[in-house]
Amino acid sequence: MFVSSFYHHHGVKYAYISPGSRNSPLTYAFAKSKITCYSHVDERSSAFFALGLAKSTRSPVVIISTSGTAPANFYPAVIEASLSRVPIMILTADRPEELIGTGANQTINQQNLYGNHVRYFKDVGLPEDCVDSLEGMLHQSFQHVMGIKLQLPPGPVHLNFPFSEPIIEENNIKNINFSNFSFKSFSNNVPIQSTIPTLPESAKPLIVVGPMEGSFYQEEIIRLGEKIQAPIFADPLSQIRYGYNHSHLLALYNHFLKIIDIKPDLIIRFGRKPTSKYLCQLLDSYKMKTYLIDDWNKFNDDCPNFIQSSIKIFCQNQIKMIDWEGKLEWKEYLLSIEKKIDLIIQSESYSEASIARVCHKSLQDGDQFIIGNSMPIRDVDMFTS
């Protein structure tokens, strides 16, 4: 019961549980808690439901499975959560050590099942053996899942819970004393570089905003673009392309980057690598002139120039310190191309382009737009602004 109480105390609201026998103690504990629980027969579906909910709420979600091949079905969503920096807490039931590898499919070795795709793994141990260490494990897992005071960004963590038979025995539960456990809170202090360098002077600066979560930085990025006369290439998952009607924001760059080398002399990057293949090629071509700014230490990225800072603080610092601006004709040139492409797209009859635009324009405040992989997300990238 302490596990579910701990997570509820720290703001966890949802758990997705797949059925099984070995995970009965976890199911019982969460069902009795104040956390809202959902049942999913299929582990793969359960994990992706949790992934979507964690993305939309920007808060950690728990997924629970029985032992054996069941938690292996979480793997695709775990990888997605890791790369997308989504906080998912995986709680897997397991058999005790003496029953591992004894022939049945459900006796597989679950140690480090997800490899380096989780921020933290710990085998909790049998309930009667782990009482003294359980609280520390939970604190460690929560710090890693949220990226608190650590170098890695938020992402999935995995706690493995072995249980002996009988799986649930009331006498055993009563004999475990949780009264000495505390519920200390965390302060989410993201590591920030002590000194933020001022960006070099540029005649043709460009800001690229890739996929990101949250709504804490958009105004500062736009103000920085205004300060240095930099166009802002905004990915559809950047949280800045939509809802911000500003002349510096460009969305249709995927079309003209195919045929024009725009030759920026400074690129300021926020967020992960963009959806656009051609924009990624531009970043590769001008890698040495690109600066990546991120809250956490560089993660899954090959940009050589990295500045660790919160985006808001970085932008405020540059706005204050920079005493130059890019050439106005550079920004106006790219904006003029964007307008011409927009007119051409709007004039097209029924096509992939029009489908993407109609879907986007039909959205109301509070709606959720789920976009598939491969061409659907690329259609949204190419044809919506």
N, C-alpha and C positions, 0 to 999 in steps of 0.2 A: 504493500500500500504506500510505502514511503516514496517509491519511484514516481508514481503518478502524482502524489501530493507535492513532491519537489518540483516537477515540471509545471504543474498548475500554478504554484506559487510564483514561478518565474515567467508567467505569461503565456504558457502553452494552452491553446483552447481546443485543439482538434487532434484526434487520433484515428488512424485507419487500421482496422484489425482484420486479418485473414484467419479463417477457422483452422483449428487443429487441436490436438490433445496436449502436446508438450508445452504449448504456450498458454495453457489454461490459467496459471497463476497471474500472468501478465494481463490476460483478458479480464479476469476477475477484478484485478486491482484497478484497471482503467475504467471498467464498467461501473464500479462503485465510486469513482471519483467525480469531480465536477467538470472534468474534461469531456467535451462532446465526442462521442465515439460513433464511427461508421463501420459497417461490416462489408467486406468485399471478398467474394469467393476466390477471385483470381488475384494473385500477388502482383503480377505485372500491372494490372489495372489499378490496384490499390496504390501502388507506388506513384503512378503518374497522376492519379487524383490528388494525392498528397502534395506532389510537386507543384501542380497547378494552384492548389490552395495556398501553399507557402509563398508562391510567387505573387499571388494577388493580394495576400494579407501582409506580405513582407515580415512574417513571423514564423517561428519554427513549428513544424508539424511532425507528429510521431507516426511511424508505421511499425506494425507488429506482425510477426509471422511465427509459425511453428518451425520445427527443425528440418534439416536435410536439404532437399532440392528446392523447398519453398522459398527460402531467402535468396536463392540464386536468381529467381525471377524478378527480384528488385533491381538487378544489376543495371539494365538500361537507364532506369530513372535515376539511379545513384550517380552514374557517369554524367548525365545531363545536369543533375543538381550540382555536382562538383564544378563543371565548366561554367555553369550559369550563376554560381555563387548563391545557391538557394539553401536555406537551413532546413535540413531533413534529419530527424533522429530515428535511426533504424534499431529496433529492439528485436533480437532474434532469440527464440528458445533453442535449447540444445540438450543433448544427452550428456550425462556425466562422462568424464574422461575415459573410464574403463570400458564404456560401450562404443567409443568412436572406432570406426573401421572394423566393425564386427560382421560385415556382410550385407546388411540391409541397406537399401537406398537412402534411408533417413539417418544413417550413421556416418555421414561424410564429415570431413574435417572442416569446421567453419571458422577456424582461426584466420584472421586477416582475409576474409572471403572477398572483400572488395579492393584489396591491394592499396595502391596509392590514390584511389579515387575517393577515399574518405579522409577527413581531417584528423580523425582520432579513432582508434579501435582499442577496446578493452574486453577481455573475457572476465566477467564479473565473478565467476565462481559459484559454487553451490550456496543456497541461501543461508544455511547455518554457518558457513565459513566466511561469508563476505560482509557481515554486519559492520565490522569496524572500518572497513575500507570503502563501503558502498557510497557514503556521502562524498568522499573525495573523488571517486570515479564520476559521480554525477556532476560535480562542480567542474571537473576537467572537460567532460563531454559538452557541457553547456557553454563553457568559454570557447571551445573549438567550433561548435556549431554556429555561434554568433560572431566569431572572429574578435572576441574581446581580449584586448591587450596582447594580441598575437600577431605574427607577421602574415599569416595566411588569411584570406578573406573568408566570410561565412561559407558554409558548405555542409555536406552530410557527415554524420558521425555514426559509429556502429558499436553498440553494446551487445555482447553475447551472453545470454543467461542460461546456464545449464540447470536442469531440474532432474532430481531422482524420483523414482516411483515410491510410494503413491504421490502423484503430481500435486494434489492439494490435500493437505492434512491439517485440520484446524488446530490440533495440538501444537504442531510445528510452528504455525503462524503465531499462536499466542506466546510461544516461548521466545520469540525474537523481540527484543526490546529496542524500539526506535525512539524512545523518549529523550535520549541524549543528542539526537540529531538537531542541527540548526537549519535555518532558512536564510542565511546571509544573502544579501543582494549584491549584484554586480554593477559596476559603473562601466559603461561602454566607451572606454577611452581608446580610440584607435591610434596606433603609433603614428606620429607625424614628424617629418624631417625637421630638425631644429632650425636649419637655415634654408630658405627657399631662394634659389638663384633667380636673378632677373633675366628674362629671355633676351636673346640678341636682337639687334635692330634688323628690321625686315621691310622690304619694299612690296613683297607679295606674300603676306602671311595667310595661312589657311587654318581654320579650326575644324577638326573632325570629331564628331560625337557618335560613338558606337553604342551598342546595346548596354543599357544601364537600368538600375532599379532606383526607385525613390524619387522624391520631388524636392530636393534640397539645394539645387545648384543652377537651375535653368536661368534665372534672372542674372546671376553673376556671369555665366558664360556669354549671354547676350550683351551684357555691359562690356565685357572684355572685347567682344567682336566689334562693338561700336568704338571703343577706345583706340584700337589699332587698325580699324577699317578692314577687318578680316571677314570674308564669307564664312558661313558655318554650314558644313555638310552634315546633315542630321539623318541618322539611321532611323528606320521605322520603329525600332525598339529602344530608341535613345531617351524617350520620355520628353523630348523637346521638339520633335518635328510637328506634332499635332497640339493644338491648343495655344500656340504662341504665334501670333500673326505679326511677324517682323521681317523687314526687307532683307536682313542679313542671312536668313535661314533659306537654304537650298535643299531640295529633295530629289531633283531629277538629274543629278550629276552622273548617274549610271549611263545615261545616253551619250553625253558629250565626251565623257572620259574614254569612250571607245575609239574616238577619232582625233581627239585633241590632247596634246601634252601641255597642260596648263603651267607647268614649271614653277611651282611655289618655291620660295627660298626659306620658308619656315612653316612647319606643320605642328600644331598643338593638338594632341590627342587626348580625349577623355573616353573612358569606357572600353569595352572589349573590341576585338576586331569587327569591322562592319560586315553587314550582310553582302554588300555589293562586291562582286569579284573584281571589277575594274577599279574600285576605290582601294581595295586591298593591294592590287598591283601598283597603284600609285604610291601607297605607303611603302611598299617594298623598294620601289625605285628611288624614293627620297628618304630612305630609312635614317641616314646619317643627319638629316635636317629635321627629324621628327622628335618631339618630346612627348613622352607619355606621363600623364599625371594620374596617380591613383592613391586611395586611402591606405591600401595595404602594400606590402612589398611586392615587387613584380611577380605576377602569377600567370603562367601559361601564355607568355608573350615574348616576342623576340626583339622588341624595340630597344636599341642600345642606350638611348638617352632617357633615363627614368628619374622622375621626381616624386618622392613619397610625401604626399600632402593631401588634406581634404580639398576637394575641388573648390569649395566656397572660399577657403582661406587662400588658396593659390590664386584664384581670380582676383580677389580683393588686393592681394599683394602686388600683382602685376599692374592692375589699374592704378595703384598708388605710385609704383616705382617707374613704370615705363614712360619715357618722354619722347616717343616717336610714334608714327603711324604709317600704315602701308599706303601705297598709291591708290588714290580714289578710282582711277581708270581701271585698275586691276579688279576691284570689287564690282564696278559697274559693268565690266565686260562679261563676267560670269553671270551676273544677274540678268543681263540682256539675253544670253543664251538660254537660261532657265525659262524666261518668259516665252521665247519662241517655241521651245519644246512643249511647254504647257499648252499653247494654242493648238499645236499639231495633235497632241493626245486628246484634247477635248473635242476635236473635230472628227475623231475616228468613230466609225459605227460599231456595232456590237462585236466585242472582242475580249481577249483576256484583260486588256487594259481597262475597258469600260466596266467589266465585272468587278475588278478590284476597286475602282473609283466609286461605283454605286454602293458596294458593300461598306466602304469607308464613310461615305457621305450619309448613309442611312443611320449611323450610330448616334445615339442620344447619350447625354451625361449619365454615367453609371453603367452603361452597357459594357459587356465583355466581348472582345473580338478574338476568336481562336483561329490562328493561321497555321496551316499545315506546312510541313517541310518541303524542300525542293522548290518547285516552281511557284506555289502559292505565296510563300514569303517573298520571293523575288519579284512576283507581279506587284505585290503591295509596295515593295521597295521602289520599283521602277515607275509606277503609275499613280501613286498617291502623294499628296503634299498637304 
